Amino acid sequence: MQDVISYINSNREKYVDELKELLRIPSISTLAENKTDMMTAANFVLDKLTDAGMENARIIETKGHPLVYADWLHAPGKPTVLVYGHYDVQPVDPIDLWDSPPFEPTIKGDNIYARGATDDKGQMYMHIKTAEAFFKTQGKPPLNLKFIIEGEEEIGSGNLENFVNKNQDMLKCDAVMISDTSLYGPGIPTLTYGLRGLCYMEIQVTGPNRDLHSGTFGGGVDNPINVLAEMISKLKDKNGKIKIPGFYEDVINLTKKERENFKRLPFSEKQYAKTLGVKELKGEKGYTTLERVWARPTLDCNGIFGGFTGEGAKTVLPSKATAKISMRLVPDQDPKKIGKLFTKYINKIAPKSVKLEIKDLHGAYPIATSLDDKATTAAANALSKVFGKKTVFMREGGSIPIVVTFAKKLKAAPVLMGMGLNTENLHSPNEHFNLNHFHLGILSSAYFLDEFSK
C-alpha cells in the first residue's frame, strides 16, 4: 500500500487542478439551458475514468441527463465495490451573495469555493483518483470495481432508479461506496450508517364556495384557515409525540450501543441553539437532540397558505386553505403505510363544516446499516488509519432515496463515507470544500479498497 499512498501524496496539487476543471463546468441539472454543460461534465468524468485505467467506460443515455459507467472485473474471488456519485449541481441563485463567481474555483485558505465543490463533484472525484493510484502503482485495484456516476441527483435520480431496477446484474456488487454526506466535524473520521425516510403530504381544506367578507359572514361559517390550524395542532401532543394511531408501530428503537455512541460525540446543546438563533431546543420528550434529528420520526408543517397574504389589509374569509406536512421516518416505517394512517386520522379529526382533499406528494424509505457489516468495518478501519483517530458513527436526518434503491435491489451494504461538512454551504452561495478533507478522502478510499479486499 505504501506505493499507492506515496503516489496519492505526490499528486496532491495535480488532483486539485483537475478538480478545478470539473468545477468550471456549470452542470446545473434542473435548468434546460445547461443541457450541453451536463454532457460536457459527463464526458469529463468518462475521460478521467478511462485515463485512470478503468475499462468498459461509456456514456449511458437516459430520458434525461446521461449516466457514466465503468468497471474493472479481473479479481476472481475478491469482492466487488460499486462507487456512486453525481456530477450535477444546484442552481447558483442568489448570485449576488457569492463572494467569487460560482464556476470560477477560488482557493481561500484550506477551502476551494465553487458550486458543486462539496456536493458532490469534490467527493465523487476522490474515488476516481483512488482507482488511478492503484492502476499507476500496482497495475490493478485489489478487488473488482465499478463506477456509476449520474447527472440527476439534484432533481430526484428518477432515471438512475429506473436503470438500477432494470440492470441489477450489471451493477451487482458487495458494497456501494457513496461520498455525498458529511463528517461529524472537522478532522473527525465519520461513517453515516442511517438515513431517515420521508412521507410528504398536502392537505387542502375548502369551506364556502368563494372568498367571503369577514364582516358580513364572519361567525356564520367555518374559516378554513382556522380549521386547518386546529387540525395541525392535533397532530402532536405537548411532549412532541405524534398522535396518529399506529404511527410508531414499526419503529425500530435505538440500541444501547447506538445511544452510547451518540453520547460520546462532542455536542453542545447550548452552542447548537445559538447557531440556529433560538433560545431553547424542542423535541420529543425522552430523547437527546441528536437522537431526535437522526433516529426518531418527526412531523412538521412545511408550509401553510390561504386567504390574503399581501401587504396591507383585506378582511376576507378564504374559501380554501392548504398545508404541506412532512414526516421524517426511521427503520422500519413504510412511507405508503404512514401516508394511509395520516389520511385516515386527518379525515377523522376534520369537522363536517369543510371538505378535504389530501395528496401524497412524495415518499422515501429509511435505511440503517448494521455497524458490524463487513464493508462498514473495513471503512471504519480505513478512516481510522488515515485520520489517526477512532471512527465515529452517526445517522443523518435527511433522505437519499437512491441509497435505499441500491440496498434493496442490489442487496449490497451502502458505505456512506462523506468528507464534506454541513457548514460548507451546500445548496447555498459560497459553497466550498476543505482541500485537506479532499486529500484525506482519496487516502481513505484507497485504504478502504485494500481493507475490504481482505
C-alpha positions as CSV (number, residue, x, y, z in Angstrom):
1,M,0.0,0.0,0.0
2,Q,2.9,2.3,0.6
3,D,3.5,2.9,-3.2
4,V,-0.3,3.8,-3.6
5,I,-0.1,6.2,-0.7
6,S,3.1,7.8,-1.9
7,Y,1.5,8.3,-5.4
8,I,-1.5,10.0,-3.9
9,N,0.6,12.3,-1.7
10,S,2.9,13.2,-4.6
11,N,0.0,14.2,-6.9
12,R,-1.9,16.3,-4.4
13,E,-1.6,19.6,-6.4
14,K,-2.4,17.8,-9.7
15,Y,-5.7,16.5,-8.2
16,V,-6.7,20.0,-7.2
17,D,-6.0,21.3,-10.6
18,E,-8.2,18.6,-12.2
19,L,-11.0,19.3,-9.7
20,K,-10.9,22.9,-10.8
21,E,-11.5,21.8,-14.4
22,L,-14.6,19.8,-13.3
23,L,-15.9,22.7,-11.1
24,R,-15.7,25.1,-14.0
25,I,-18.4,23.2,-15.8
26,P,-21.9,24.7,-14.9
27,S,-23.6,21.3,-14.8
28,I,-27.0,22.5,-13.4
29,S,-29.3,19.6,-14.0
30,T,-32.6,21.5,-13.4
31,L,-32.1,24.2,-16.0
32,A,-32.7,23.4,-19.7
33,E,-30.1,26.0,-20.8
34,N,-27.4,23.9,-19.1
35,K,-28.1,20.7,-21.1
36,T,-24.9,21.0,-23.1
37,D,-22.9,21.6,-19.9
38,M,-24.3,18.4,-18.5
39,M,-22.9,16.4,-21.4
40,T,-19.6,18.2,-21.0
41,A,-19.4,17.2,-17.4
42,A,-20.4,13.6,-18.2
43,N,-17.6,13.4,-20.8
44,F,-15.1,14.8,-18.4
45,V,-15.9,12.1,-15.9
46,L,-15.8,9.5,-18.6
47,D,-12.4,10.6,-19.8
48,K,-11.0,10.6,-16.2
49,L,-12.2,7.1,-15.6
50,T,-10.6,6.0,-18.8
51,D,-7.4,7.8,-18.0
52,A,-7.4,6.2,-14.5
53,G,-7.3,2.7,-16.1
54,M,-11.0,1.6,-15.8
55,E,-12.5,-0.5,-18.5
56,N,-15.8,-0.5,-20.4
57,A,-16.2,3.2,-19.7
58,R,-19.2,4.6,-21.5
59,I,-22.0,7.2,-21.5
60,I,-25.4,5.7,-20.9
61,E,-28.2,7.8,-22.4
62,T,-31.4,8.3,-20.4
63,K,-34.6,10.2,-20.9
64,G,-32.9,13.0,-19.0
65,H,-29.2,13.5,-18.3
66,P,-26.7,10.7,-19.0
67,L,-25.1,8.2,-16.6
68,V,-21.4,7.4,-16.7
69,Y,-20.4,3.8,-16.2
70,A,-17.0,2.0,-16.0
71,D,-15.7,-1.2,-14.5
72,W,-12.7,-3.4,-13.9
73,L,-13.6,-7.0,-13.1
74,H,-10.5,-9.1,-13.1
75,A,-10.2,-10.1,-9.4
76,P,-11.8,-13.5,-9.1
77,G,-12.6,-14.5,-5.5
78,K,-12.5,-10.9,-4.4
79,P,-15.5,-8.7,-3.5
80,T,-16.9,-6.0,-5.8
81,V,-17.4,-2.4,-4.9
82,L,-19.7,-0.1,-6.8
83,V,-18.8,3.6,-6.5
84,Y,-21.7,6.0,-6.8
85,G,-21.6,9.8,-7.1
86,H,-23.1,12.6,-9.1
87,Y,-21.8,15.3,-11.4
88,D,-24.8,17.6,-11.4
89,V,-25.1,20.6,-9.2
90,Q,-27.7,23.0,-7.8
91,P,-28.6,26.4,-9.3
92,V,-26.4,29.3,-8.0
93,D,-29.1,31.8,-7.1
94,P,-28.9,34.3,-5.5
95,I,-25.8,35.1,-7.5
96,D,-25.2,38.4,-5.7
97,L,-24.5,36.6,-2.4
98,W,-21.4,34.8,-3.9
99,D,-18.1,36.3,-2.9
100,S,-16.5,34.8,-6.0
101,P,-18.0,33.5,-9.3
102,P,-19.6,30.1,-8.6
103,F,-18.0,28.4,-11.6
104,E,-14.6,30.0,-11.2
105,P,-13.0,27.9,-8.5
106,T,-11.3,30.0,-5.9
107,I,-9.0,28.8,-3.1
108,K,-9.1,30.7,0.2
109,G,-7.0,29.1,2.9
110,D,-7.7,25.4,3.0
111,N,-11.0,25.7,1.1
112,I,-11.9,25.6,-2.6
113,Y,-15.0,27.7,-3.4
114,A,-17.3,26.8,-6.3
115,R,-20.8,25.3,-6.9
116,G,-20.5,21.6,-6.6
117,A,-17.2,21.7,-4.6
118,T,-18.6,19.6,-1.7
119,D,-21.9,18.4,-3.3
120,D,-20.8,16.3,-5.0
121,K,-18.0,16.8,-7.5
122,G,-15.2,17.0,-5.0
123,Q,-16.3,14.0,-3.1
124,M,-17.1,11.9,-6.1
125,Y,-13.8,12.7,-7.8
126,M,-11.8,11.3,-4.8
127,H,-12.7,7.8,-5.8
128,I,-11.6,8.2,-9.4
129,K,-8.2,9.3,-8.2
130,T,-8.0,6.4,-5.8
131,A,-8.6,4.0,-8.7
132,E,-5.9,5.8,-10.7
133,A,-3.4,5.4,-7.9
134,F,-3.8,1.6,-7.8
135,F,-3.6,1.3,-11.6
136,K,-0.5,3.5,-11.8
137,T,1.4,1.8,-9.0
138,Q,0.2,-1.8,-8.8
139,G,-1.3,-2.3,-12.2
140,K,-4.7,-3.1,-10.8
141,P,-7.0,-2.4,-7.8
142,P,-7.1,-5.1,-5.1
143,L,-10.7,-6.0,-5.9
144,N,-13.4,-5.7,-8.5
145,L,-14.5,-2.1,-9.1
146,K,-17.5,-0.5,-10.8
147,F,-18.5,3.2,-11.1
148,I,-22.0,4.6,-11.8
149,I,-22.0,8.4,-11.8
150,E,-25.3,10.2,-12.5
151,G,-26.4,13.7,-13.6
152,E,-29.8,13.9,-11.9
153,E,-29.2,13.5,-8.1
154,E,-30.3,17.1,-7.5
155,I,-33.6,16.5,-9.3
156,G,-34.5,13.2,-7.8
157,S,-32.5,10.4,-9.5
158,G,-35.6,9.2,-11.4
159,N,-33.7,7.8,-14.4
160,L,-31.0,6.2,-12.3
161,E,-33.6,4.4,-10.2
162,N,-35.2,3.0,-13.3
163,F,-31.7,2.0,-14.6
164,V,-30.9,0.1,-11.3
165,N,-34.2,-1.7,-11.4
166,K,-33.6,-2.9,-15.0
167,N,-29.8,-3.6,-14.7
168,Q,-29.3,-5.4,-11.4
169,D,-26.9,-8.0,-12.8
170,M,-24.8,-5.2,-14.4
171,L,-24.5,-3.4,-11.1
172,K,-24.2,-6.4,-8.9
173,C,-21.8,-5.8,-6.0
174,D,-20.9,-6.5,-2.4
175,A,-20.9,-2.9,-1.2
176,V,-21.8,0.6,-2.6
177,M,-19.3,3.3,-1.8
178,I,-21.0,6.7,-1.5
179,S,-19.3,10.0,-0.6
180,D,-22.2,12.5,-0.6
181,T,-22.5,13.0,3.2
182,S,-20.6,14.9,5.9
183,L,-18.0,14.4,8.6
184,Y,-19.4,14.9,12.1
185,G,-16.9,17.7,12.5
186,P,-13.5,19.0,11.0
187,G,-10.9,16.2,11.1
188,I,-13.3,13.6,12.7
189,P,-13.4,10.4,10.7
190,T,-17.1,9.6,10.3
191,L,-19.4,6.9,8.8
192,T,-23.0,7.6,8.3
193,Y,-24.9,4.4,8.8
194,G,-28.5,5.5,8.7
195,L,-30.8,7.9,6.8
196,R,-34.3,8.8,7.6
197,G,-37.1,8.3,5.1
198,L,-39.9,10.7,4.2
199,C,-43.7,10.9,3.8
200,Y,-44.8,14.2,2.4
201,M,-48.5,15.1,2.3
202,E,-50.7,18.0,1.4
203,I,-54.0,18.9,2.9
204,Q,-56.5,21.3,1.3
205,V,-59.4,22.5,3.3
206,T,-62.4,24.0,1.5
207,G,-65.2,25.9,3.2
208,P,-67.5,28.3,1.4
209,N,-67.7,28.2,-2.4
210,R,-65.9,31.6,-2.6
211,D,-63.9,34.1,-0.5
212,L,-66.3,36.0,1.8
213,H,-66.4,39.4,3.5
214,S,-65.3,38.7,7.1
215,G,-67.7,41.3,8.5
216,T,-70.8,40.1,6.6
217,F,-70.2,36.4,7.0
218,G,-67.7,36.1,9.9
219,G,-69.2,33.9,12.7
220,G,-71.6,32.2,10.3
221,V,-69.3,29.7,8.6
222,D,-66.1,27.9,9.5
223,N,-62.9,29.6,8.4
224,P,-60.7,27.1,6.5
225,I,-57.5,28.6,7.9
226,N,-58.8,28.3,11.5
227,V,-59.9,24.7,10.8
228,L,-56.5,23.8,9.3
229,A,-54.7,25.4,12.3
230,E,-56.8,23.4,14.7
231,M,-56.2,20.2,12.8
232,I,-52.4,20.7,12.7
233,S,-52.4,21.4,16.5
234,K,-54.0,17.9,17.0
235,L,-51.1,16.1,15.2
236,K,-48.7,16.1,18.2
237,D,-49.1,16.3,21.9
238,K,-47.3,18.6,24.4
239,N,-44.4,16.1,24.7
240,G,-43.7,16.1,21.0
241,K,-45.4,12.7,20.5
242,I,-47.2,12.2,17.2
243,K,-50.8,11.3,17.8
244,I,-51.6,9.5,14.6
245,P,-52.8,6.0,15.7
246,G,-50.3,3.3,14.6
247,F,-47.6,5.8,13.6
248,Y,-44.9,4.3,15.8
249,E,-45.9,0.6,15.2
250,D,-43.0,-0.3,13.0
251,V,-40.3,1.9,14.6
252,I,-37.1,0.1,15.4
253,N,-35.8,1.7,18.6
254,L,-32.2,2.7,19.1
255,T,-30.0,0.0,20.6
256,K,-28.0,0.7,23.8
257,K,-24.8,0.6,21.7
258,E,-26.2,3.3,19.3
259,R,-27.3,5.6,22.2
260,E,-23.9,5.2,23.9
261,N,-22.2,6.1,20.6
262,F,-24.2,9.2,20.2
263,K,-23.4,10.3,23.7
264,R,-19.7,10.0,23.0
265,L,-19.9,12.5,20.2
266,P,-18.9,16.1,21.0
267,F,-22.1,18.0,21.1
268,S,-23.2,21.2,22.9
269,E,-27.0,21.9,23.0
270,K,-26.2,25.4,24.0
271,Q,-24.0,26.0,21.0
272,Y,-26.4,24.2,18.7
273,A,-29.2,26.5,19.8
274,K,-27.0,29.6,19.5
275,T,-26.0,28.6,15.9
276,L,-29.7,28.3,15.0
277,G,-30.6,31.6,16.7
278,V,-33.1,30.1,19.1
279,K,-33.2,30.4,22.9
280,E,-34.5,26.9,23.6
281,L,-34.5,23.5,21.8
282,K,-37.7,21.5,21.5
283,G,-38.5,17.9,20.5
284,E,-39.8,14.5,21.6
285,K,-39.6,14.0,25.3
286,G,-37.2,11.3,26.5
287,Y,-34.6,11.7,23.7
288,T,-31.5,13.8,23.2
289,T,-31.2,16.3,20.3
290,L,-29.0,14.0,18.2
291,E,-31.4,11.1,18.7
292,R,-34.3,13.3,17.7
293,V,-32.8,14.6,14.5
294,W,-31.1,11.4,13.4
295,A,-33.1,8.4,14.7
296,R,-36.6,9.4,15.7
297,P,-39.6,10.0,13.4
298,T,-40.9,13.6,13.2
299,L,-43.9,15.5,11.8
300,D,-43.7,19.1,10.7
301,C,-45.8,21.7,8.8
302,N,-43.5,22.9,6.0
303,G,-45.9,25.5,4.6
304,I,-49.4,26.9,5.1
305,F,-51.2,29.3,2.9
306,G,-54.7,30.7,2.1
307,G,-56.6,33.9,2.2
308,F,-55.0,37.3,1.8
309,T,-51.2,37.4,2.3
310,G,-50.3,40.7,0.6
311,E,-49.3,44.0,2.1
312,G,-51.9,45.9,4.0
313,A,-55.4,44.7,5.0
314,K,-58.1,42.8,3.2
315,T,-60.8,41.4,5.5
316,V,-61.6,38.1,3.9
317,L,-62.8,34.7,4.9
318,P,-60.9,32.4,2.5
319,S,-62.6,29.7,0.6
320,K,-59.6,27.4,0.8
321,A,-56.5,26.8,3.0
322,T,-53.6,24.5,2.3
323,A,-50.8,23.0,4.4
324,K,-47.9,20.8,3.4
325,I,-46.8,18.3,6.1
326,S,-43.6,16.3,6.1
327,M,-43.0,13.2,8.3
328,R,-39.4,12.0,8.5
329,L,-39.4,8.2,9.0
330,V,-37.0,5.7,10.6
331,P,-36.5,2.0,10.1
332,D,-38.8,0.0,9.6
333,Q,-41.5,2.6,8.8
334,D,-43.1,2.4,5.3
335,P,-44.0,5.8,3.7
336,K,-47.0,4.3,2.0
337,K,-48.4,2.9,5.2
338,I,-47.7,6.2,7.1
339,G,-49.5,8.1,4.3
340,K,-52.6,6.0,4.7
341,L,-52.5,6.3,8.5
342,F,-52.1,10.1,8.2
343,T,-55.1,10.3,5.7
344,K,-57.3,8.3,8.0
345,Y,-56.5,10.4,11.0
346,I,-57.0,13.7,9.2
347,N,-60.4,12.6,7.9
348,K,-61.3,11.6,11.5
349,I,-60.4,15.0,13.1
350,A,-61.8,17.2,10.3
351,P,-65.1,18.9,11.1
352,K,-68.1,18.3,8.8
353,S,-68.2,22.1,8.0
354,V,-65.4,21.7,5.5
355,K,-64.4,19.5,2.6
356,L,-60.9,17.8,2.5
357,E,-58.5,16.9,-0.3
358,I,-55.4,15.0,0.8
359,K,-52.5,14.3,-1.6
360,D,-49.5,12.1,-1.1
361,L,-46.7,14.2,-2.7
362,H,-43.6,12.2,-2.2
363,G,-42.1,9.3,-0.2
364,A,-38.7,7.8,0.6
365,Y,-37.8,4.7,2.6
366,P,-35.5,5.0,5.6
367,I,-32.4,2.8,6.0
368,A,-29.9,1.8,8.6
369,T,-26.8,-0.5,8.1
370,S,-25.5,-2.8,10.8
371,L,-22.4,-1.4,12.5
372,D,-21.0,-5.0,12.3
373,D,-21.3,-5.2,8.5
374,K,-18.0,-6.2,6.8
375,A,-18.0,-3.2,4.5
376,T,-18.8,-0.8,7.4
377,T,-16.0,-2.4,9.5
378,A,-13.5,-2.1,6.6
379,A,-14.5,1.6,6.0
380,A,-14.1,2.4,9.8
381,N,-10.7,0.8,9.9
382,A,-9.6,2.7,6.7
383,L,-10.8,6.0,8.1
384,S,-9.0,5.4,11.4
385,K,-5.7,4.7,9.7
386,V,-5.8,7.9,7.7
387,F,-7.2,10.3,10.3
388,G,-5.3,8.8,13.2
389,K,-8.4,8.7,15.3
390,K,-11.2,6.3,16.1
391,T,-14.0,6.4,13.6
392,V,-17.4,7.8,14.9
393,F,-20.8,6.6,13.6
394,M,-23.7,8.9,13.0
395,R,-27.1,8.9,11.3
396,E,-28.4,11.6,9.0
397,G,-31.8,13.2,9.4
398,G,-32.3,13.7,5.7
399,S,-33.1,11.2,2.9
400,I,-31.1,10.0,-0.1
401,P,-33.7,7.7,-1.9
402,I,-31.2,6.2,-4.3
403,V,-29.2,4.7,-1.3
404,V,-32.3,2.6,-0.4
405,T,-32.7,1.6,-4.0
406,F,-29.1,0.3,-4.1
407,A,-29.5,-1.6,-0.8
408,K,-32.8,-3.2,-1.8
409,K,-32.2,-4.0,-5.4
410,L,-28.5,-4.9,-5.3
411,K,-28.6,-6.5,-1.8
412,A,-25.4,-4.6,-1.0
413,A,-24.4,-2.6,2.0
414,P,-24.1,1.2,1.4
415,V,-21.0,2.7,2.8
416,L,-21.6,6.4,3.4
417,M,-18.1,7.8,3.8
418,G,-18.6,11.5,3.3
419,M,-15.8,14.1,3.6
420,G,-17.9,17.2,3.5
421,L,-19.0,19.4,6.3
422,N,-22.6,20.7,7.0
423,T,-21.0,24.2,7.3
424,E,-19.7,24.2,3.7
425,N,-22.8,25.9,2.2
426,L,-24.0,23.1,0.0
427,H,-27.0,24.3,-2.0
428,S,-26.2,27.9,-0.9
429,P,-24.0,30.7,-2.1
430,N,-20.3,30.3,-1.4
431,E,-20.3,26.5,-1.4
432,H,-16.8,25.2,-0.6
433,F,-14.9,22.1,0.2
434,N,-11.9,21.6,2.6
435,L,-9.0,20.5,0.5
436,N,-7.4,18.7,3.4
437,H,-10.5,16.6,3.7
438,F,-10.4,16.1,-0.1
439,H,-6.9,14.6,0.2
440,L,-7.8,12.5,3.2
441,G,-10.8,11.2,1.3
442,I,-8.6,9.9,-1.5
443,L,-6.4,8.2,1.0
444,S,-9.4,6.8,3.0
445,S,-10.9,5.4,-0.3
446,A,-7.6,3.7,-1.1
447,Y,-7.3,2.1,2.4
448,F,-11.0,1.0,2.2
449,L,-10.4,-0.9,-1.1
450,D,-7.4,-2.6,0.5
451,E,-9.2,-3.4,3.7
452,F,-12.4,-4.7,2.0
453,S,-10.4,-6.8,-0.4
454,K,-9.2,-8.9,2.5
